[in-house]
Amino acid sequence: MNIFNFKGFVCSLLFILIPCLSIGQSYNLNKSWEELGPYKKPDTKYESSAAGIGPVEFIRVNKHVEGYLLAGSLSGGLFYSTDGGENWKNSGSDKWNYSGCVWADFHPVNGDTWFAVSHHDPHGSSPGYSKDHGGLFRTFDKGATWNRVFSNRTGEYDPYLKIYSTRFHPTDPDKLYILTSSGVFYTKNCNARNIYWEKLPNVQGNVFDMDFIFGYMYISNEFKGKWYLTKIDQENYLDQTSLKHIDELEWTISKMTMTLRGDNLLLLFSYKERSGEIHEYVIKEDSLKLFVRGQRNTFGDGNNFNVPRHNPNYIYVGNGIYMKKYNFETKRMMTLSRDHHVDIEYIEFDPFDTSKVYLCTHGGVYISEDQGESWESKSKGIGIAEICGMSVSAMDPEHIAIGTYHDGSSLRADFNKDGNYFWRTVNGGDGLKNLIHPENPAILYTSNQYTSGGLHFSVDSGRTKINLHRLYKVQNSGWELDAALDPQNNDIVYFNFKETNDFNKGNINICRSLSPHNAESVDVLSDFKSSHKLESYKVYRIFFSEYYPDELIAYVLHFTKDEAGNALTKHRLFKCPNVNVSKEEILNSWIEIEHPENNWVADVDRHPKKDNVNFIAYGAGYNGEVVGWNDKRMIYLLKYKGDKLKSSKDITKNIPNSNTGGYNLIVSDKNGGQIFFATRRGVYFAEKKMLSGKRSWTKLGDNLPHCKVGGLIYNKEHEVLTVGYFGRGIWQYKLY
């Protein structure tokens, strides 16, 4: 190293170390985050509908060791139990770059060896793309260490590859098959240090299921809109037969999966035009027989039906929100006990106890000890709540409200005033934004998205509630529901609603309640069709800043068309300069705020001292995840001259590029100025010089999962950070 390179090296090292030393004098940045859950089913004293810990996609039962289980969440990762589901632990998936888990299984011989599928983000309630860091992972030591053995770069690069599941050969435990959106891959030695993968010939498209019987494998796949059931010799992959019975069905198939029943195959068909059916393919007769009509397989991707190996006279099937059992002898379908969470994803049976049934739902794992006659939640330790919105009490940072996908809104509080905090479900449905009054934690706003949902107001921590959308006779804004409290008068709440009048029908605007008890007090504050000629739009987010409490910022999705006539969504920001005026004045005061990217806006905040400087975070980095140091575009410093954007500076710097989520940016005037920013790769901190974009970021702690962010809140008085993850619930960090 010559002297000039050495000087450059020293300068670079000092650039990194000096800010770290100054930070170290105030905050402890190297502690572990504390997981607050919910990691068991919340208390349901006030509301039992849809109470749970988050959606579990699958469960796998070890056939050789009793009580040894794997369970996975599309957003939250992989968990294991060694005591039959009484207690669960994370498998190490928090350390994967994408913590979500599509599928996992035990090696048939060595129970310490697991194979698991990681993906970027779910597509609804189904597996998503593998992308750059997902794929098939393997552990030889029960999750202590993992290595990736298959990715979208195995063979030809496929940026849109999805992995659905794996299968082991029934007589050769070293042979492993991977079912993907691009056919079936297999290896003859899944335990090898460097695995060699091959591809099954002539099997194309999305392969959803595979079963083995009588020396053949049967594959269910979809290719270019057409479904196939293919019979393939296990020893000669070129010996293939496409079973023609599928073409003779009357209705259009949308999904086809299967399970074994004795010497035959049961096929579950979901149809586009009507409810599904269960047929039996009698292998020796080469015939297809209809058994059950009217199957509403809303969830489960076909895995929510199964046959007990010890008693093939029954089919257990998730039919919408119900669990049902079909008796082949009596030809009757029976509805089983409803004391489990709605939305069924997976059904499995215990190989040691013929009365035990495992159920995966959108509220966690349930186990029956009596063949489905009763169910008990067994999810302790599976902290996979999918946080869509959150609030933390300014008076007590352990007092937390969350809105969760599938599992409603819940409150963590010291309900019994004995120092013991626990979670309690406040309302069901899909929970969204929540608000806690800064001066009275018993005043709570929760929300849900379904038709009869809306923003709920409570003065007794959720014991009783008023639906404000219903009270004011405005329509719920659905998945776009958002709300904010006035920073100066915390009794005033702003929220969005869907217009029903002819002029603005379908658009989403902002209204204001001056008193949540008064049905006369709602003010409509926006009409961007009149003020800015937007024909079709939704106010998607509402932002206040504590440093400029008079100003209200609206994030608007504007639906229009490009020059070629193609659909185009514009991501626009508008500012109301003063909310302390009449509703008529507010309606005519909105000013558009320019920002640099037409991309999903995650959060907006203001500079504590400079009224011409804003900070904006976007929902994802630029152009994937492999980008240069100065081209990530996740968070910007914006300078304005009047209402026009004067300059924009990408200050992402050393933060790894990734999806970020939402409500994930905090700008504070504490300690002379500081910023907190949360992404799926961690929570990052920078001191006051970052307020002008001159410093890099420091990561807080090292044990957070890698999921999308559902909220980040900084309690200045107690110096506590709280982050919510879509898939791993609530985590907290005490800065001192």
C-alpha positions in Angstrom: 0.0 0.0 0.0 1.6 3.3 -1.0 1.4 6.4 1.2 -1.5 8.0 -0.7 -3.6 4.9 -0.5 -2.8 4.5 3.2 -3.9 8.1 3.9 -7.1 7.5 2.0 -7.7 4.3 4.1 -7.1 6.2 7.4 -9.5 9.0 6.3 -12.2 6.5 5.4 -11.7 4.7 8.7 -12.0 7.9 10.7 -15.1 8.8 8.7 -16.7 5.7 9.9 -15.4 5.7 13.5 -15.8 9.3 14.5 -19.6 9.4 14.2 -19.8 6.0 15.9 -17.7 7.4 18.9 -20.0 10.4 19.3 -23.1 8.2 19.1 -21.6 5.8 21.6 -21.3 8.6 24.2 -25.1 8.9 24.3 -26.9 5.8 23.0 -26.1 2.1 23.4 -26.5 0.8 19.9 -25.3 -2.7 20.3 -28.0 -4.3 22.4 -30.6 -6.8 21.3 -34.1 -5.9 20.4 -36.8 -7.3 22.7 -39.6 -9.2 21.0 -43.0 -8.2 22.5 -45.2 -10.4 20.3 -48.0 -11.2 20.3 -46.5 -14.7 20.3 -49.5 -16.5 21.7 -53.2 -16.1 21.0 -54.3 -12.7 22.5 -56.9 -12.6 25.3 -60.4 -12.3 23.8 -62.4 -10.9 26.7 -64.1 -8.2 24.6 -63.9 -9.6 21.1 -63.4 -13.2 20.0 -63.8 -12.8 16.2 -60.6 -13.5 14.3 -58.2 -13.4 17.3 -54.8 -14.9 16.5 -51.1 -14.5 16.2 -50.8 -14.4 12.5 -51.3 -16.8 9.5 -49.5 -20.2 9.5 -49.1 -21.6 6.0 -48.1 -25.2 6.8 -47.1 -27.7 9.4 -44.9 -30.7 9.0 -44.8 -33.7 11.4 -41.7 -35.8 11.9 -42.7 -39.4 11.3 -39.9 -40.9 13.6 -39.9 -38.5 16.7 -43.1 -37.9 18.5 -44.0 -34.2 19.0 -41.3 -32.9 16.6 -42.9 -30.3 14.4 -42.1 -27.6 11.8 -44.5 -24.7 11.1 -44.1 -21.8 8.7 -45.5 -18.4 7.9 -45.3 -16.7 4.4 -44.2 -13.4 6.0 -42.8 -14.5 9.4 -40.6 -17.4 8.9 -40.0 -21.0 10.1 -40.6 -22.3 13.7 -40.1 -25.7 15.3 -41.5 -27.5 18.4 -40.1 -30.5 20.2 -43.0 -30.9 22.6 -46.0 -31.4 20.3 -46.7 -27.7 19.7 -46.9 -26.6 23.4 -43.9 -24.3 22.8 -42.3 -23.0 19.6 -39.0 -21.4 18.7 -37.7 -19.6 15.7 -35.6 -21.8 13.4 -33.1 -19.2 12.5 -35.2 -17.8 9.6 -34.9 -14.3 11.2 -31.4 -14.3 9.8 -32.4 -15.1 6.3 -32.4 -12.0 4.0 -36.1 -12.7 3.5 -37.6 -14.1 6.7 -40.8 -15.4 5.1 -41.1 -19.2 4.7 -43.2 -20.9 2.0 -42.5 -24.5 2.9 -40.2 -26.7 5.0 -39.7 -30.4 5.6 -37.6 -32.8 7.7 -35.1 -35.1 5.9 -36.8 -38.6 6.0 -33.9 -40.2 7.9 -32.0 -37.4 9.7 -34.4 -35.2 11.8 -31.7 -32.6 12.4 -31.6 -31.9 8.7 -34.3 -29.6 7.4 -35.0 -28.0 4.0 -36.9 -24.7 3.8 -38.1 -22.3 1.1 -37.6 -18.6 1.5 -39.2 -16.0 -0.7 -39.3 -12.2 -1.0 -42.9 -11.4 -0.2 -46.2 -13.3 -0.5 -48.6 -12.6 -3.3 -51.7 -12.2 -1.3 -51.9 -15.5 0.6 -49.7 -17.4 -1.9 -46.0 -17.8 -2.4 -44.0 -14.9 -3.9 -40.9 -14.7 -6.1 -37.6 -16.0 -4.8 -35.8 -12.9 -6.1 -32.1 -12.3 -5.3 -31.8 -13.8 -1.8 -34.6 -16.4 -1.6 -34.6 -20.1 -2.6 -34.2 -23.4 -1.0 -32.2 -23.5 2.2 -30.7 -26.4 4.1 -29.6 -26.9 7.7 -27.9 -29.9 9.2 -28.2 -28.6 12.8 -31.8 -27.8 13.5 -31.6 -24.2 12.3 -28.3 -23.1 14.0 -26.8 -22.6 10.6 -28.3 -22.4 7.1 -27.0 -22.4 3.6 -28.8 -21.8 0.3 -28.7 -24.8 -2.0 -31.1 -23.7 -4.8 -32.0 -20.2 -6.2 -33.5 -18.5 -9.2 -30.0 -18.6 -10.7 -29.9 -22.4 -10.7 -29.9 -23.4 -14.3 -31.1 -20.5 -16.4 -31.7 -17.2 -14.5 -35.4 -16.8 -13.8 -36.3 -13.5 -12.1 -39.9 -14.6 -11.6 -39.2 -18.0 -10.1 -41.6 -19.2 -7.4 -40.9 -22.3 -5.3 -44.1 -24.0 -3.9 -42.8 -27.0 -2.0 -40.5 -30.0 -2.0 -41.0 -33.8 -2.0 -38.7 -36.6 -1.1 -38.6 -39.8 -3.1 -40.5 -42.5 -1.2 -37.7 -45.1 -1.2 -34.6 -43.0 -1.8 -34.2 -40.3 1.0 -31.3 -38.7 -0.9 -33.5 -37.8 -3.8 -35.3 -34.5 -3.4 -37.7 -32.8 -5.8 -38.5 -29.0 -5.9 -41.9 -27.9 -7.3 -41.6 -24.5 -8.9 -43.3 -22.1 -11.3 -40.8 -23.4 -13.9 -41.3 -27.1 -13.7 -39.7 -29.7 -11.3 -36.0 -29.7 -10.3 -34.4 -32.7 -8.6 -31.2 -33.9 -7.1 -30.0 -37.4 -6.4 -28.0 -36.4 -3.4 -29.6 -33.6 -1.3 -27.0 -34.1 1.5 -24.0 -33.4 -0.8 -21.9 -30.3 0.0 -22.4 -29.0 -3.5 -25.7 -30.2 -4.9 -26.1 -31.0 -8.6 -29.6 -30.2 -9.8 -31.4 -31.6 -12.9 -34.8 -30.9 -14.4 -37.7 -33.2 -15.1 -38.2 -33.3 -18.8 -41.4 -32.1 -20.5 -42.9 -30.7 -17.3 -43.6 -27.0 -17.7 -45.2 -24.1 -15.9 -46.5 -24.0 -12.3 -46.2 -27.3 -10.5 -48.4 -27.3 -7.4 -48.5 -30.9 -6.2 -46.8 -34.3 -6.4 -47.6 -37.7 -5.0 -46.1 -41.1 -5.3 -47.9 -44.5 -5.7 -47.2 -47.8 -7.4 -43.8 -46.8 -8.8 -45.2 -43.6 -10.4 -45.3 -39.9 -9.5 -48.4 -37.9 -10.3 -47.9 -34.2 -10.9 -50.5 -31.4 -10.9 -49.4 -28.4 -13.0 -50.6 -25.4 -14.9 -49.1 -24.2 -18.1 -50.3 -21.3 -20.2 -53.8 -21.4 -18.6 -54.3 -25.2 -19.1 -54.2 -27.7 -16.2 -52.5 -31.2 -16.5 -52.4 -34.3 -14.3 -49.3 -36.2 -15.5 -48.2 -39.7 -14.6 -44.4 -40.3 -14.7 -42.4 -43.4 -14.1 -40.2 -42.9 -11.0 -37.3 -44.6 -12.7 -37.7 -43.4 -16.3 -38.7 -39.8 -16.4 -39.4 -39.9 -20.1 -42.2 -42.4 -19.5 -45.0 -39.8 -19.1 -48.8 -40.0 -19.6 -51.1 -37.0 -19.4 -54.4 -38.2 -18.0 -57.2 -37.0 -20.3 -60.0 -37.1 -17.6 -59.1 -33.5 -16.7 -60.0 -32.2 -20.1 -63.5 -33.7 -19.7 -64.5 -31.7 -16.7 -67.3 -29.2 -17.3 -65.9 -26.2 -15.5 -62.7 -24.1 -15.9 -60.0 -25.2 -13.3 -58.3 -22.5 -11.3 -56.4 -24.8 -9.0 -55.9 -28.6 -8.8 -54.2 -30.4 -5.9 -54.3 -34.0 -4.6 -53.8 -36.3 -1.7 -53.5 -40.1 -1.4 -56.5 -42.2 -0.2 -55.4 -45.9 0.0 -54.6 -47.0 -3.5 -56.2 -44.0 -5.2 -55.8 -40.3 -5.6 -58.2 -37.7 -4.3 -58.2 -34.5 -6.5 -59.5 -31.2 -5.2 -60.6 -28.9 -8.1 -61.2 -25.2 -7.6 -63.2 -23.7 -10.4 -63.4 -20.2 -11.8 -67.2 -20.2 -12.4 -68.4 -22.0 -9.3 -67.5 -23.7 -6.0 -65.0 -26.6 -6.1 -65.3 -30.4 -6.2 -63.5 -33.4 -4.8 -63.0 -36.3 -7.2 -61.4 -39.7 -6.7 -59.0 -41.0 -9.4 -59.2 -44.8 -9.3 -55.8 -45.7 -10.5 -56.5 -49.4 -11.4 -59.6 -48.5 -13.4 -58.2 -45.3 -14.8 -61.5 -43.5 -13.9 -62.5 -40.3 -12.3 -65.4 -40.3 -9.8 -67.1 -37.3 -8.3 -67.5 -37.4 -4.5 -68.2 -34.0 -3.1 -69.5 -30.7 -4.6 -69.7 -27.3 -3.1 -66.2 -26.9 -1.8 -65.3 -23.3 -1.1 -61.5 -23.5 -1.0 -60.8 -19.8 -0.5 -57.5 -20.5 1.2 -54.9 -23.2 1.5 -53.9 -23.6 -2.2 -55.3 -27.1 -2.0 -53.5 -28.1 1.2 -56.6 -27.6 3.3 -57.9 -31.1 2.6 -56.3 -34.4 3.7 -57.1 -38.0 4.5 -55.9 -39.7 7.7 -53.5 -42.5 6.7 -54.9 -44.7 9.5 -58.5 -44.2 8.4 -59.1 -43.6 4.7 -62.9 -43.5 5.2 -62.7 -39.8 6.0 -61.7 -36.6 4.2 -61.0 -33.5 6.3 -61.5 -30.3 4.3 -61.4 -26.6 5.0 -64.6 -25.2 3.4 -64.3 -21.5 3.6 -64.2 -20.6 7.3 -65.5 -24.1 8.4 -63.7 -27.4 9.0 -65.7 -30.3 7.6 -65.3 -34.1 7.5 -66.7 -36.3 4.8 -67.6 -39.9 5.6 -67.1 -42.2 2.6 -69.3 -44.9 4.1 -72.3 -42.7 4.9 -71.7 -40.2 2.0 -72.3 -37.4 4.5 -70.4 -34.2 5.1 -70.2 -33.1 8.8 -69.3 -29.6 10.0 -66.8 -29.8 12.8 -66.3 -27.6 15.8 -65.8 -23.9 15.1 -63.5 -23.1 18.1 -60.6 -22.3 15.8 -59.6 -19.2 13.8 -61.2 -18.7 10.5 -59.4 -19.1 7.1 -57.8 -22.6 7.0 -54.5 -23.2 5.2 -53.3 -26.7 6.0 -54.4 -30.0 7.6 -52.1 -32.7 8.9 -52.4 -35.8 11.1 -50.2 -37.2 13.8 -48.5 -40.5 12.9 -48.4 -41.6 16.6 -51.8 -40.6 17.9 -54.8 -41.4 15.6 -57.0 -38.9 17.4 -54.7 -35.9 16.9 -55.2 -33.4 14.0 -53.1 -30.3 13.3 -54.7 -27.3 11.7 -53.0 -24.2 10.3 -55.1 -21.0 10.1 -54.7 -17.3 9.7 -54.6 -17.1 13.4 -52.0 -19.7 14.2 -51.7 -23.4 14.9 -54.6 -25.4 16.4 -54.6 -29.0 17.6 -57.4 -31.4 18.1 -57.0 -34.4 20.4 -60.4 -35.8 19.4 -60.4 -36.0 15.6 -61.7 -32.5 15.2 -64.5 -32.4 17.7 -62.7 -29.6 19.6 -59.7 -27.4 19.0 -57.1 -25.6 21.1 -54.7 -22.8 20.0 -51.1 -24.1 20.2 -49.0 -21.1 19.0 -47.0 -20.1 22.0 -43.7 -18.7 20.6 -44.9 -18.2 17.0 -44.7 -14.4 16.9 -45.9 -13.8 13.3 -48.4 -10.9 13.6 -48.6 -9.0 10.3 -48.5 -5.4 11.5 -50.4 -3.0 9.2 -50.4 -0.1 11.6 -49.5 0.7 15.2 -49.5 3.2 18.0 -47.5 3.5 21.2 -48.6 5.5 24.3 -46.6 8.7 24.9 -47.0 8.1 28.6 -46.0 4.4 28.7 -44.0 2.8 25.8 -45.2 -0.7 26.8 -48.8 0.3 26.1 -49.1 -0.6 22.4 -52.0 -0.9 19.9 -51.6 -2.8 16.6 -53.7 -3.5 13.5 -52.9 -6.8 11.9 -53.7 -8.5 8.6 -56.2 -11.4 9.3 -56.2 -10.9 13.1 -57.9 -7.5 13.8 -56.7 -4.9 16.2 -55.1 -5.7 19.5 -53.9 -3.8 22.6 -51.0 -4.6 24.8 -51.6 -3.0 28.2 -51.4 -3.5 32.0 -55.2 -4.3 32.1 -55.1 -5.6 35.7 -52.9 -2.8 37.0 -50.4 -5.4 38.4 -47.4 -4.7 36.2 -48.3 -7.6 33.9 -48.7 -6.5 30.3 -50.5 -8.8 27.8 -52.3 -8.6 24.5 -56.1 -8.4 24.1 -58.0 -8.4 20.8 -60.2 -5.3 20.5 -61.9 -5.9 17.1 -61.7 -8.6 14.4 -61.3 -8.4 10.7 -58.2 -7.1 9.1 -56.8 -4.4 11.4 -55.2 -1.3 10.0 -54.2 2.1 11.6 -54.4 2.5 15.3 -54.1 5.7 17.5 -53.6 6.1 21.3 -54.4 9.5 22.8 -51.1 11.0 24.0 -52.5 12.2 27.3 -55.0 9.5 28.1 -54.0 5.9 27.0 -57.6 4.6 27.6 -58.7 6.6 24.6 -58.1 4.3 21.7 -58.8 4.3 18.0 -58.7 1.0 16.2 -59.8 0.0 12.7 -60.6 -2.8 10.3 -61.2 -2.9 6.5 -64.2 -5.1 5.8 -67.6 -3.7 4.7 -69.0 -3.2 8.1 -65.6 -2.0 9.4 -64.1 1.5 9.8 -62.4 3.6 12.4 -63.5 2.7 16.0 -63.3 5.1 18.9 -63.1 3.9 22.5 -62.6 5.6 25.9 -62.1 2.4 27.9 -59.2 0.6 26.1 -61.5 -1.1 23.6 -64.1 -2.5 26.0 -66.8 -0.5 24.2 -66.4 1.1 20.8 -68.1 3.6 18.4 -67.7 3.1 14.7 -67.0 6.6 13.4 -67.6 5.9 9.8 -71.0 4.5 10.7 -71.7 7.4 13.2 -71.0 10.0 10.6 -72.7 8.0 7.8 -69.6 8.0 5.6 -68.3 4.9 3.8 -65.3 2.9 5.1 -62.2 3.5 2.9 -61.4 -0.3 3.0 -57.7 -1.3 2.8 -56.7 2.4 2.3 -58.0 3.4 5.7 -55.8 5.9 7.5 -56.1 8.3 10.4 -54.1 10.9 12.4 -54.6 12.9 15.6 -54.2 16.7 15.5 -50.8 17.4 17.1 -52.2 20.5 18.9 -55.7 19.3 19.9 -55.5 15.5 20.4 -59.3 15.3 20.6 -59.6 16.1 16.9 -59.1 13.1 14.6 -58.6 13.1 10.8 -59.4 10.0 8.7 -60.2 9.1 5.1 -63.5 7.8 3.6 -64.9 6.6 0.3 -67.1 9.0 -1.5 -70.6 7.8 -2.5 -72.0 11.0 -4.1 -72.2 11.0 -7.9 -69.6 13.7 -8.5 -66.8 12.0 -6.6 -68.1 8.5 -6.4 -65.4 5.9 -5.6 -62.7 8.5 -4.7 -61.2 8.6 -1.2 -61.0 11.9 0.6 -60.2 13.2 4.1 -62.6 14.2 6.8 -62.2 15.6 10.3 -64.1 14.9 13.6 -64.0 17.7 16.1 -65.5 15.5 18.7 -65.8 11.7 18.3 -69.0 11.7 20.4 -70.8 14.2 18.2 -72.5 13.0 15.0 -72.7 16.5 13.7 -69.0 17.3 13.8 -67.5 15.7 10.7 -65.9 18.0 8.2 -65.0 17.0 4.6 -61.6 18.6 4.0 -60.5 17.5 0.5 -61.9 17.3 -3.0 -59.0 16.9 -5.4 -61.3 16.4 -8.3 -62.5 20.0 -7.9 -59.2 21.6 -6.7 -56.7 19.8 -8.9 -58.8 18.1 -11.6 -58.0 14.5 -10.5 -60.8 12.3 -11.9 -59.9 9.1 -10.1 -57.8 9.1 -6.9 -57.5 7.8 -3.3 -56.0 9.6 -0.3 -53.8 6.8 0.9 -51.9 8.3 3.8 -52.3 11.3 6.1 -49.2 12.9 7.7 -48.7 15.5 10.5 -45.3 16.7 11.8 -44.9 17.7 15.4 -42.7 20.6 14.3 -45.2 22.1 12.0 -48.5 21.1 13.6 -50.7 23.4 11.5 -49.8 21.6 8.3 -51.4 18.4 7.0 -49.9 16.3 4.2 -52.0 14.0 2.0 -50.4 11.2 0.0 -52.7 10.6 -3.0 -52.8 7.8 -5.5 -53.9 9.4 -8.8 -55.2 6.9 -11.3 -54.8 8.1 -14.9 -53.3 7.0 -18.3 -50.1 7.6 -20.0 -49.7 9.0 -23.6 -50.2 5.5 -25.0 -53.5 5.0 -23.1 -52.1 2.6 -20.6 -53.1 2.7 -17.0 -50.8 4.8 -14.8 -50.7 5.4 -11.1 -49.1 8.7 -10.0 -47.9 9.1 -6.5 -48.6 12.7 -5.4 -48.3 14.7 -2.3 -50.4 17.6 -1.3 -50.1 20.0 1.7 -52.7 22.0 3.6 -50.8 24.9 5.1 -53.2 25.5 8.0 -55.8 23.1 9.4 -56.9 25.7 12.0 -59.3 27.3 9.7 -62.8 26.5 8.4 -63.4 23.4 6.3 -64.3 25.7 3.3 -60.9 27.4 3.5 -59.1 24.0 3.9 -60.9 22.6 0.8 -59.4 25.4 -1.3 -55.9 25.5 0.2 -54.2 22.3 -0.9 -50.9 22.8 -2.6 -49.0 20.0 -4.5 -45.6 19.1 -3.1 -43.1 17.9 -5.7 -41.0 14.8 -4.9 -38.3 13.0 -6.9 -39.8 9.5 -7.5 -43.1 8.2 -8.9 -42.9 5.4 -6.3 -44.9 4.2 -3.3 -44.4 6.7 -0.5 -43.6 5.0 2.9 -43.4 8.1 5.1 -42.9 11.8 5.1 -41.4 14.0 7.9 -40.2 17.6 8.3 -36.9 19.1 9.4 -37.2 20.2 13.0 -35.8 23.7 12.4 -35.8 24.4 8.6 -39.2 24.9 7.1 -38.0 24.4 3.6 -36.6 20.9 4.2 -38.5 17.6 4.1 -37.5 14.0 4.3 -39.3 11.3 2.3 -39.0 7.5 2.4 -40.1 5.3 -0.4 -41.5 1.8 -0.1 -38.7 0.1 -2.0 -35.2 0.9 -3.3 -34.6 1.6 -6.9 -34.4 -1.1 -9.6 -34.2 -4.2 -7.4 -31.7 -4.9 -4.7 -28.3 -4.9 -6.4 -27.5 -1.2 -6.9 -24.7 1.2 -6.3 -23.9 3.1 -3.1 -25.3 6.4 -4.4 -28.3 5.0 -6.4 -30.6 3.3 -3.8 -33.3 6.0 -3.7 -34.9 4.7 -0.4 -34.8 8.0 1.6 -34.3 11.5 0.4 -33.5 15.0 1.8 -35.6 17.5 -0.1 -35.1 21.3 -0.2 -37.8 23.6 -1.4 -38.0 27.2 -2.7 -41.5 28.3 -2.0 -43.7 25.4 -3.3 -41.2 24.1 -5.8 -38.6 21.4 -5.3 -35.1 23.0 -5.4 -33.0 19.9 -4.8 -33.2 16.3 -3.8 -30.4 14.3 -2.2 -30.5 10.5 -1.9 -29.2 9.9 1.7 -29.7 6.1 1.8 -25.9 5.8 1.7 -24.7 2.6 3.5 -28.2 1.2 4.2 -28.6 -2.1 2.2 -31.2 -1.7 -0.5 -34.5 -3.5 0.2 -38.3 -3.0 0.6 -39.0 -0.7 3.5 -42.7 -0.9 4.3 -44.6 2.1 5.8 -44.7 4.6 8.6 -41.0 4.0 9.0 -39.3 7.4 9.3 -38.7 9.4 12.4 -37.0 12.9 12.4 -36.4 14.2 15.9 -35.0 17.4 17.5 -33.6 15.4 20.4 -29.8 15.6 21.0 -29.5 18.4 18.5 -31.3 16.4 15.8 -31.4 12.8 14.7 -33.2 10.4 12.3 -34.4 6.8 12.7 -35.3 4.8 9.6 -36.6 1.2 9.4 -36.3 -1.2 6.5 -36.6 -5.0 6.2 -32.8 -5.1 6.7 -32.9 -3.4 10.1 -33.5 -0.1 12.0 -30.9 2.6 11.3 -29.9 5.8 13.2 -28.0 9.0 12.3 -27.1 12.1 14.2 -27.7 15.7 13.4 -25.3 16.0 10.5 -27.6 13.5 8.6 -30.2 16.3 8.7 -28.1 17.9 6.0 -27.1 14.5 4.4 -23.5 14.5 5.6 -23.2 11.3 7.6 -23.7 7.6 7.2 -26.1 5.4 9.2 -25.5 3.2 12.2 -27.6 0.0 12.6 -29.3 -0.5 15.9 -28.9 -4.0 17.3 -28.5 -7.1 15.2 -31.3 -9.6 16.0 -34.2 -8.1 14.1 -36.1 -10.3 11.5 -36.0 -9.3 7.8 -39.7 -8.5 7.1 -41.5 -5.4 5.8 -42.0 -2.6 8.3 -45.5 -1.8 9.5 -44.5 1.1 11.8 -41.7 2.8 13.7 -42.4 5.0 16.7 -39.9 6.9 18.9 -40.8 7.7 22.5 -38.7 10.8 23.2 -39.4 11.0 26.9 -38.5 7.4 27.6 -35.9 7.0 24.8 -37.6 3.9 23.5 -37.9 2.8 19.8 -40.8 0.4 18.8 -40.9 -1.2 15.4 -43.7 -3.4 14.0 -43.1 -5.9 11.3 -45.5 -7.4 8.7 -44.9 -11.0 9.8 -43.0 -10.8 13.1 -45.0 -8.5 15.3 -43.7 -5.9 17.7 -40.0 -5.4 18.8 -38.6 -2.7 21.1 -35.2 -1.1 21.8 -34.3 0.9 24.8 -31.7 3.4 23.7 -30.1 3.9 27.1 
